[in-house]
């Protein structure tokens, strides 16, 4: 579909659209090309890095993204709280910084809770798809993580519920408890017995921001990078017993927490969720890693002391944390 995207965008312009939003990473360059041809129209690309604000696209193009790494960390806390094998798996789309930081955040969270429980480090394995959508290959990758790596919790970045469906099949038909998550939308129906929680996005508040600018003739190119707390009616943190974790709450939503997650870890997840609304807690920190420096696979310290990952580190992340036992493809 990437090869056809420029034609699809032009078709929308020909139908009279004043604002076009393109919603896949592969549509980024075609969006910029069409934007240059139509300076009186407005364009937003989701999940990319080109915009007028960034200086690498026309001024009538913006970018936006609902960033999930905080939610992946919370998913990791849930994973480490329920795993029986001490092994988590990740079905990954492409080896780009977005996916790498999500893997790292998930694994750091899983190690935090698992180590608190057992005193041992989590082990994490990653199987790569080199595709955003490939249910067949996803099924193979998820199955291999269970069969070959002994993973009993599977996270993923792939645009289908296949990984969760594989977990459900193991749990209900093969006598082997495996957990997984929602991704982008609520996928509970695809794995009602294996759904642990998840990362969910509601694009409406972001889209409305751009609609408003076009409708009021106040357009300016921007880069929107939404995290927990953004576009929420209550930006400040709430007490744990009143936490909005697991509820629709702005753009980013943590999936409903499965009761199988022990209550003390549900409390921890809700606490961290609320703290992140006010940026009081950062997953990529010594605190997020259970009081220990964050090291990569080579043993190099990446974050220590009071350091937190900044935007540059998150945006350009090209290394795996030490608990990941799979290699990161290069080139």
N, C-alpha and C positions, 0 to 999 in steps of 0.2 A: 504493500500500500504506500510506502514512502515514495516510490517512483511516480505514483499517481497523485500525490498530494497537491502539487502545484496546480494541476488542472482542476482539482476539486475546489481549491481556494478561489481560483479565477471564476469558477462556476457560481460560487456564492456571491462574489462581487457582481457578476452579471445579473444575478437575481435581485440586486439592490441592497445587499448587506453593507452596512457602514462599519460594523465591527465583526471581525472574524477571530475566533479562538481556536487554536490548533493544539491537540491534546496528546501528542506522542513525541518522544525525544527525536525520532527520525524525521519529523516534520519541520525541524528548526530552520535549516538552510533554505528549503523551499518557501517557508513563510517570509524570511528576510528578502528573498528574491522578488516575491510578489509584492511585498510592502514597498519596495523601491519603485515599482511600476505604478503604484497607486498612492501617491502622497496625501491624497485627501480622504483616504480610508484608514481604519485603525486595526491593528493586529496585536494579538497576545499569544505568545507561545508558552505552553505549559511544560515544565521540567528541563528547559534548556538554559543557555547562558548568553544568548545574543539578544541585545536590545539597544535602543537609542541611548538609554541611561548608561549602559556599559561601554558605549562607544564603538560597538562592532555590528551595528544594524541601523536602519533608518530611525528617525525620531518618532515615527508613527508606529513603532513596534515596541512592545513591552514584554517582559517575561514574568512568570509566576510559578511558584511551586509550593505544594503542601509537604513540608519536610517531616519525615517519619522517624528520624533516628531516635528521638526521645521515646516514642511509642515502642520502637523495637527494643529499647532498653527495658521498658516495663514488661514487654512480652518475655524478654530474657529472664527477668526476675521470676515470672510465672513458670517458665520452663525449668529453671534450676530448682524451683520449689517442688516440682512433681516428678522429675526424671528419676527412674529407678536404675538406669544403666550408667548414668553419669556421662552420657553421650548425647549431644544435640547435633542435628543436621540442618543444612541450609541448601535449598535449591535456588541457584542464583542465575539471573538473566545474563548480564554482561559485566565484565571486570572494569567498571567505571567508578569514579569516586562515590557517586550516590549509593551504589550497591555495596561498595566496600565499607562505607561508614555504617550502613544499616547492619551488615554482618557483624562488624566489630561491636556496635552498640548492643546488639542482641547477645553476643557471646560474653561481653563484659557483665551484662545483667545476669545472665545464666550462671556465670562463675561466682558472682557475688552471693546469690542465694544458695547455690549448691555447696560452696565452700563453707558458708555459715552452718549448713546442715551437717556436713560430713567431714570437714577439714581437708577435703581433697579438691584439686582443680577440676573444672569441667573439661571435657574434650569435645572439640567441634570439628566437623568435616563439612566441606563445601563441594557440591557438584555443579558444574557450569553448563548452561544451556546454549549460550551465545545467541539468545533469542528472547524477545519480550513475551512471545506467545507461542507455545509449542506443547500442547497437552500430552502428545505421545511421548516426546522426549522427557517431559516433566515427570510422567509416570515412571519411566525407567530410572530417572535420577533419584526420585523419592524412594522407590523400592530398593535401589542399591544402598542408599543411606541406612535403611533399616536392616537389610540382609547382610551387607558387607561391613558396615561400620558400627552396627548395633545401636543406632540412634533410636530413641523412643519419643523425641520431640522434634518436629520438623517445621522450620520457618522457611519462608520463600519470598522471592521477588519474581513473579511471573503472573501474567494477566488471566489466570483461570483458577478455578477451585480444585484443580487436579490433585495438588499436594494434600489438601485436606481430605479429599475423597480417598486417596491412598491410605491415609491415617485411619479413616473410618472403616475401610475394608479390613485392615489389620485388626482393629479393635472388635469389630462385630462378626467377622467371618474366619479370621485366622488365629484367634485366641491369643493375640499379642497386643497389649495396650500401647497405642501410639497416639500422640497429641499433635495438633496443628492449630492454625490460626486463620482469621479473616485477613483479606488484603484488599484495600481500597473500599470495598463494599462489605456489608454483613453477609458472610457466607455460611452462617450457622446451619442452614437447611441442607448443605452438602455434607455435613459431618456432625450431626447433633450429638453423637456420643464421643466425639474426639475434638470438639472445638474448645480451645482453652481461653482465648481472648483474641485480640487482633488490632490491626491498624486500619482505621476507616477515615475517609475524607468526605466532607460535604463542601462541594465547590461553590455553592451559591453565594456565600459572602464575598469571595474573591471576585467572582464574575460580576456581582453587583457593583463592586468598586470601579470596574472598568466601564460598565454600562452608565454609571453615574457621570463619569468624566466625559463620555461621548455626548450624553443627553444634555449636559450643562455647558458644553463647549469649554471644558477646563482640562482637556487632555494634556498630560505630560508623560513622557516615557519613564517607567519605573521598573524596578526589579523587586517583586514581592516574594519573600521567603518566609512562609507561615510556619510558626511553631506553636507548641502548646501555650495557650494564653491569648493568642492573636484572634481577633474577630469573635471573642467570647463575650457574652453579656456581663460576666463577672470575672474581670481580669485578675482580681486578687485571690489569694489562696483561701480555701475554706478549711474548717476542721475536718479531720478524717471522717467522722461520722456523718458529715454533710457533703462529702466529696462528690463531685460530678463525674468521677471516673466511671466509665461504662455507660454514660448517658450521652445523648446528642448535646454537644456543648461547643458551638462555634464551628470552625472548619475542621479541626482534628478531633477525632473521637477514639478513645480506647474501647475496644470491644468489651462486651459484657463479660465479667469475670466468672469463670466456671467455679461452682462450689467445691470442686475437687482441689482447688488451690487452698492450702491451709490458711486459716483465718489470720495468723500472724503475718503471712506474706501478702494477703489481700490488704491488710493494714499498711504494710510497707509500700506496696504499689500505689495505694491511694495517697499516702503521705508524699511520695516522690512526685506523683502527678500534680498535686496541689502546689508543691514547692516550685515546680518548673513553670507554673503560670507566671510567677514573678521572677524567674531566672535565679531563684535561690539555690537551685541544685542543677548541676551539669553532669550528665553521665560520663563524659570523657574527662574525668578528674580522679585524683587519688581517692576522694570520698566515694565516687561512683564505683571504684575498683576495690572496695573493701578495705581502704586504708593503705593500699600498696601502690607504688608507681605503676603506670601503664607502660609495658614493654612490648616491642614488636617480636616477631618470630625469631629474629637474630639476637634477641636479648638487649637491644638498644632501648634505653629509656626515652620514651616519647613525651610523657607527661609526669611531672613530679611536683612535690611540695604543694603550693597553692595554685599551681597552673591549671587552667582550663583550656580545652580546645577552643580556638577562635575560629572565625569564619574561614580564614585562609586554610587552616588545617582541615576543617570539615569539608570544604569545597574541593580540596586537592588530595584527599586521603588516598594513598597508594600503597598501604602496608596493612598487614594483618596483625592483630594482637597475638600474644604468645600462646593463647589457648587454642588457636586454630591450627589444626595439623595438616591441612591441605595447602597446596601452593597457590599463590596468586599469579595467574597468567600475565606475562609481560609481552609488550609489543603488539 
